[in-house]
Amino acid sequence: MNADRIAEVYEGSHGTPRSQELARERVHWMCRQAVGDEILDIGCSQGIVSLLLGREGRGVVGIDRERQAIAEAERRLALEEPSVRERVTFVEAEARALSFADATFDTVLLGEVLEHLIEPEAVLDEAKRVLRPGGRIVVTTPYGLFPYHDHKDPVYLTELLPLLSRRFGKLGIELLHQYLFIVGERTPRTSKVGADLLGQSLAIAEQRLRVQDREVNIQRSAVKRISTDLEAARADAAERAQELAALTMQRDAAVEAAQRLDAAEADLERRELRLADDLRERSERALRLEVERDHLVVRAAAAEATVAQLGERVDAAAASAEQAARRNATLEGQRDTFQQRASELGATLGRVQQQMETATAAAAETQQSTARLELALARRNDELEHVQAERDRVAAERERLSADLEETSVALDETNTHLTDRESTVEALSAERARLQERVAQIEAERERMEHARDGALTARQAAEAD
């Protein structure tokens, strides 16, 4: 489907100001070439040419094979004056098989139609059939490559002129803004392409080639500039790639350091747990030793109390002995009894002395146990102080490692952001270069086709002059 919007471009509601100006020039040229009162507008699209001619008092039939185009043309016709509506008619039809009788029209218009056809011969034959003798055919078409989704093949004079000269005479050719403007007549006899027509064609081909050469030079300059920019971008990309490699190494080193920090932190946690368990175990042992020391202190106090009692008993025995000696002088009669009691007291004193020696030994042993306990407790206190110092050192090391890990994470985030920006720039430059290379290839292909057309026209002209 063509979906042509030529009427909107002509009226200025679609397209750029430049495309609107060029469209009005082509439409006005076609209207000026029309002769007679009965005109057939083949491929009328939105009907702008038919309406302009109808306003000039011409009878016009506009045909198009697209229903949407005919509907738009009829909508515009409904807005015209009654006299224009009487003179203009729009019909959905195929140009390859027109329903009109022979020799019906004074002018047949083919405005930018041929480039949409794979086989234009049938349309040209029908145009000739419905033209009256001496009637005029008016053709406009893009010359050479003109990218558009519905264009079949580029139109060149080497193919177009033979098609027209076999059907029409008195051909005239103009070139305006890369468009061919052709006028011919239906004459009783047609002839081969003459030297004059070949000369016109050659001049037009040369003019088109010069325009194309200027465009090629402009495009080459643009490509050169972009290639320079691309090389600079590549150099920058290479530099950025080196930076990327360095940053990647830094990132890997940071990740490795972070892993080491994690391992160190885990090891510290394990050591801290072991130290806590050891400290708890040593605290329990210290408590047990303190309980044992208190028990020994109680036993020592009991032994000291026993020794004191024994001393009192010895003192009492001594006092009794003194009393016995004093009474010895006065109680001779009781000597045997006293001696017996003295013997008993001596035995008792021996036992007391033995008990005192035992208590003294027990007290010495208690003092030694107490000294050993105090020494063990001092060693446990030293161990506890060492464990606490080690725990403080581990905590400080852990804080330092956490700070280093945080700095490494920030640097890694900045590195990833920088890498993303550089990758986006390289992708954009590569896409722009590919587009420019494709455009240069199209221009070179068009230049080759233009040179081929020029060579063909020169050959034909030389052959015509030779004839």
Stockholm file with secondary structure:
# STOCKHOLM 1.0

chainA/1-467         MNADRIAEVYEGSHGTPRSQELARERVHWMCRQAVGDEILDIGCSQGIVSLLLGREGRGVVGIDRERQAIAEAERRLALEEPSVRERVTFVEAEARALSFADATFDTVLLGEVLEHLIEPEAVLDEAKRVLRPGGRIVVTTPYGLFPYHDHKDPVYLTELLPLLSRRFGKLGIELLHQYLFIVGERTPRTSKVGADLLGQSLAIAEQRLRVQDREVNIQRSAVKRISTDLEAARADAAERAQELAALTMQRDAAVEAAQRLDAAEADLERRELRLADDLRERSERALRLEVERDHLVVRAAAAEATVAQLGERVDAAAASAEQAARRNATLEGQRDTFQQRASELGATLGRVQQQMETATAAAAETQQSTARLELALARRNDELEHVQAERDRVAAERERLSADLEETSVALDETNTHLTDRESTVEALSAERARLQERVAQIEAERERMEHARDGALTARQAAEAD
#=GR chainA/1-467 SS CCCCCHHHHHHTSSSCHHHHHHHHHHHHHHHHHCCSSEEEEETCTTCHHHHHHHHTTCEEEEEESCHHHHHHHHHHHHTSCHHHHHHEEEEECCTTSCCSCTTCEEEEEEETCGGGCSCTHHHHHHHHHHEEEEEEEEEEEECBCCCCTTCCSCBCHHHHHHHHHTTCEEEEEEEETTEEEEEEECCSCCCCCCHHHHHHHHHHHHHHHHHHHHHHHHHHHHHHHHHHHHHHHHHHHHHHHHHHHHHHHHHHHHHHHHHHHHHHHHHHHHHHHHHHHHHHHHHHHHHHHHHHHHHHHHHHHHHHHHHHHHHHHHHHHHHHHHHHHHHHHHCGGGHHHHHHHHHHHHHHHHHHHHHHHHHHHHHHHHHHHHHHHHHHHHHHHHHHHHHHHHHHHHHHHHHHHHHHHHHHHHHHHHHHHHHHHHHHHHHHHHHHHHHHHHHHHHHHHHHHHHHHHHHHHHHHHHHHHHC
#=GC SS_cons         CCCCCHHHHHHTSSSCHHHHHHHHHHHHHHHHHCCSSEEEEETCTTCHHHHHHHHTTCEEEEEESCHHHHHHHHHHHHTSCHHHHHHEEEEECCTTSCCSCTTCEEEEEEETCGGGCSCTHHHHHHHHHHEEEEEEEEEEEECBCCCCTTCCSCBCHHHHHHHHHTTCEEEEEEEETTEEEEEEECCSCCCCCCHHHHHHHHHHHHHHHHHHHHHHHHHHHHHHHHHHHHHHHHHHHHHHHHHHHHHHHHHHHHHHHHHHHHHHHHHHHHHHHHHHHHHHHHHHHHHHHHHHHHHHHHHHHHHHHHHHHHHHHHHHHHHHHHHHHHHHHHCGGGHHHHHHHHHHHHHHHHHHHHHHHHHHHHHHHHHHHHHHHHHHHHHHHHHHHHHHHHHHHHHHHHHHHHHHHHHHHHHHHHHHHHHHHHHHHHHHHHHHHHHHHHHHHHHHHHHHHHHHHHHHHHHHHHHHHHC
//
